[in-house]
């Protein structure tokens, strides 16, 4: 999990400007409700390990943000969470 840096010279008391973070919106990684969406039975037994890992990471990030950091993102949704494969140096 990483967060974009703040563009300090563009910030005001009413506006927060952050760097662009490349990746794919998490909302694009899952089928939309009504578009092939099917709730998983048996506690998510039908989900792939990758899906479960991504869901666990997002949940852990949100709980850490709310409980430990005492911070609430005012517009947290799948369109504001970007996924990018890890970068491994050559």
DAGI-V816797 format. One record per backbone hydrogen bond with DSSP energy under -0.5 kcal/mol. CO is the residue of the C=O (numbers start at 0). NH is the residue of the N-H. E is the energy in kcal/mol with one decimal. If there is no record, write none. Layout:
BEGIN
((CO;NH;E) (CO;NH;E))
END
This chain:
BEGIN
((4;18;-2.7) (5;7;-1.4) (6;9;-2.4) (7;10;-1.0) (11;14;-0.7) (14;11;-2.2) (16;6;-3.0) (19;21;-0.5) (23;82;-2.9) (24;27;-1.8) (25;28;-1.5) (25;29;-0.5) (31;34;-2.6) (31;36;-0.7) (40;44;-1.1) (40;45;-0.5) (43;46;-1.8) (47;51;-2.5) (48;52;-2.6) (49;53;-2.6) (50;54;-2.7) (51;55;-2.5) (52;56;-2.3) (53;57;-2.4) (54;58;-2.5) (55;59;-3.0) (56;60;-2.4) (57;61;-2.4) (58;62;-2.7) (59;63;-2.4) (60;64;-2.4) (61;65;-2.6) (62;66;-3.1) (62;67;-0.6) (63;67;-1.0) (63;68;-2.4) (64;70;-2.7) (71;73;-0.5) (72;75;-0.9) (74;76;-0.7) (76;79;-2.3) (77;25;-0.9) (77;26;-1.2) (77;80;-1.0) (79;81;-0.5) (80;25;-3.0) (82;23;-3.1) (85;87;-0.6) (86;88;-0.6))
END
